[in-house]
Amino acid sequence: MNICNLIGWVGMILFLVNYFAVSNKKIDPAGKLYNSIQIIAATAIAISLLPIKAWPTIVLEGFFIGIGFMAIFKKTKS
């Protein structure tokens, strides 16, 4: 397994753990923790996709990253 695959696996696991935590009301889906984990997970997955140039999915992960940052910024302002 190369480093990009490992990074992708970590991102995927973070996404799943985060989704499980929100679904079971363990963390606030509008909170900084949830969105921070989403940003890290999306970044990891995007990095893992760069070598194969999976641009549609990389762009999708970019939107997840942007939405996460917007949510954190919005939460910080309130």
C-alpha positions as protocol buffer text, in pm:
chain_id: "A"
residue {
  index: 1
  type: MET
  ca { x: 0 y: 0 z: 0 }
}
residue {
  index: 2
  type: ASN
  ca { x: 144 y: 337 z: -97 }
}
residue {
  index: 3
  type: ILE
  ca { x: 117 y: 656 z: 108 }
}
residue {
  index: 4
  type: CYS
  ca { x: -168 y: 799 z: -103 }
}
residue {
  index: 5
  type: ASN
  ca { x: -378 y: 487 z: -46 }
}
residue {
  index: 6
  type: LEU
  ca { x: -308 y: 504 z: 326 }
}
residue {
  index: 7
  type: ILE
  ca { x: -411 y: 869 z: 337 }
}
residue {
  index: 8
  type: GLY
  ca { x: -730 y: 780 z: 149 }
}
residue {
  index: 9
  type: TRP
  ca { x: -814 y: 502 z: 395 }
}
residue {
  index: 10
  type: VAL
  ca { x: -766 y: 738 z: 688 }
}
residue {
  index: 11
  type: GLY
  ca { x: -997 y: 994 z: 524 }
}
residue {
  index: 12
  type: MET
  ca { x: -1263 y: 733 z: 453 }
}
residue {
  index: 13
  type: ILE
  ca { x: -1251 y: 602 z: 810 }
}
residue {
  index: 14
  type: LEU
  ca { x: -1280 y: 957 z: 944 }
}
residue {
  index: 15
  type: PHE
  ca { x: -1587 y: 1019 z: 725 }
}
residue {
  index: 16
  type: LEU
  ca { x: -1752 y: 700 z: 851 }
}
residue {
  index: 17
  type: VAL
  ca { x: -1672 y: 760 z: 1217 }
}
residue {
  index: 18
  type: ASN
  ca { x: -1795 y: 1119 z: 1187 }
}
residue {
  index: 19
  type: TYR
  ca { x: -2119 y: 1008 z: 1022 }
}
residue {
  index: 20
  type: PHE
  ca { x: -2171 y: 740 z: 1289 }
}
residue {
  index: 21
  type: ALA
  ca { x: -2113 y: 996 z: 1565 }
}
residue {
  index: 22
  type: VAL
  ca { x: -2365 y: 1241 z: 1418 }
}
residue {
  index: 23
  type: SER
  ca { x: -2621 y: 969 z: 1348 }
}
residue {
  index: 24
  type: ASN
  ca { x: -2599 y: 853 z: 1710 }
}
residue {
  index: 25
  type: LYS
  ca { x: -2611 y: 1208 z: 1848 }
}
residue {
  index: 26
  type: LYS
  ca { x: -2259 y: 1189 z: 1988 }
}
residue {
  index: 27
  type: ILE
  ca { x: -2150 y: 1517 z: 1824 }
}
residue {
  index: 28
  type: ASP
  ca { x: -2332 y: 1826 z: 1696 }
}
residue {
  index: 29
  type: PRO
  ca { x: -2357 y: 1826 z: 1315 }
}
residue {
  index: 30
  type: ALA
  ca { x: -2333 y: 2206 z: 1318 }
}
residue {
  index: 31
  type: GLY
  ca { x: -2037 y: 2206 z: 1557 }
}
residue {
  index: 32
  type: LYS
  ca { x: -1672 y: 2280 z: 1503 }
}
residue {
  index: 33
  type: LEU
  ca { x: -1564 y: 1923 z: 1581 }
}
residue {
  index: 34
  type: TYR
  ca { x: -1785 y: 1766 z: 1314 }
}
residue {
  index: 35
  type: ASN
  ca { x: -1683 y: 2018 z: 1050 }
}
residue {
  index: 36
  type: SER
  ca { x: -1314 y: 1997 z: 1140 }
}
residue {
  index: 37
  type: ILE
  ca { x: -1321 y: 1620 z: 1098 }
}
residue {
  index: 38
  type: GLN
  ca { x: -1505 y: 1660 z: 767 }
}
residue {
  index: 39
  type: ILE
  ca { x: -1237 y: 1900 z: 643 }
}
residue {
  index: 40
  type: ILE
  ca { x: -956 y: 1662 z: 742 }
}
residue {
  index: 41
  type: ALA
  ca { x: -1135 y: 1362 z: 589 }
}
residue {
  index: 42
  type: ALA
  ca { x: -1214 y: 1541 z: 262 }
}
residue {
  index: 43
  type: THR
  ca { x: -857 y: 1669 z: 236 }
}
residue {
  index: 44
  type: ALA
  ca { x: -718 y: 1320 z: 290 }
}
residue {
  index: 45
  type: ILE
  ca { x: -945 y: 1170 z: 26 }
}
residue {
  index: 46
  type: ALA
  ca { x: -864 y: 1447 z: -222 }
}
residue {
  index: 47
  type: ILE
  ca { x: -490 y: 1392 z: -167 }
}
residue {
  index: 48
  type: SER
  ca { x: -532 y: 1019 z: -223 }
}
residue {
  index: 49
  type: LEU
  ca { x: -705 y: 1086 z: -556 }
}
residue {
  index: 50
  type: LEU
  ca { x: -444 y: 1323 z: -700 }
}
residue {
  index: 51
  type: PRO
  ca { x: -215 y: 1052 z: -846 }
}
residue {
  index: 52
  type: ILE
  ca { x: -500 y: 905 z: -1051 }
}
residue {
  index: 53
  type: LYS
  ca { x: -634 y: 1249 z: -1145 }
}
residue {
  index: 54
  type: ALA
  ca { x: -993 y: 1173 z: -1042 }
}
residue {
  index: 55
  type: TRP
  ca { x: -1087 y: 1538 z: -1095 }
}
residue {
  index: 56
  type: PRO
  ca { x: -1466 y: 1513 z: -1045 }
}
residue {
  index: 57
  type: THR
  ca { x: -1422 y: 1356 z: -703 }
}
residue {
  index: 58
  type: ILE
  ca { x: -1134 y: 1588 z: -612 }
}
residue {
  index: 59
  type: VAL
  ca { x: -1358 y: 1886 z: -692 }
}
residue {
  index: 60
  type: LEU
  ca { x: -1639 y: 1732 z: -484 }
}
residue {
  index: 61
  type: GLU
  ca { x: -1401 y: 1694 z: -189 }
}
residue {
  index: 62
  type: GLY
  ca { x: -1298 y: 2057 z: -244 }
}
residue {
  index: 63
  type: PHE
  ca { x: -1660 y: 2161 z: -200 }
}
residue {
  index: 64
  type: PHE
  ca { x: -1682 y: 1954 z: 121 }
}
residue {
  index: 65
  type: ILE
  ca { x: -1371 y: 2134 z: 246 }
}
residue {
  index: 66
  type: GLY
  ca { x: -1513 y: 2476 z: 158 }
}
residue {
  index: 67
  type: ILE
  ca { x: -1849 y: 2402 z: 320 }
}
residue {
  index: 68
  type: GLY
  ca { x: -1671 y: 2284 z: 635 }
}
residue {
  index: 69
  type: PHE
  ca { x: -1467 y: 2603 z: 658 }
}
residue {
  index: 70
  type: MET
  ca { x: -1776 y: 2817 z: 599 }
}
residue {
  index: 71
  type: ALA
  ca { x: -1963 y: 2634 z: 876 }
}
residue {
  index: 72
  type: ILE
  ca { x: -1674 y: 2680 z: 1120 }
}
residue {
  index: 73
  type: PHE
  ca { x: -1641 y: 3048 z: 1031 }
}
residue {
  index: 74
  type: LYS
  ca { x: -2016 y: 3097 z: 1074 }
}
residue {
  index: 75
  type: LYS
  ca { x: -2007 y: 2917 z: 1412 }
}
residue {
  index: 76
  type: THR
  ca { x: -1710 y: 3130 z: 1523 }
}
residue {
  index: 77
  type: LYS
  ca { x: -1891 y: 3456 z: 1439 }
}
residue {
  index: 78
  type: SER
  ca { x: -2200 y: 3363 z: 1642 }
}
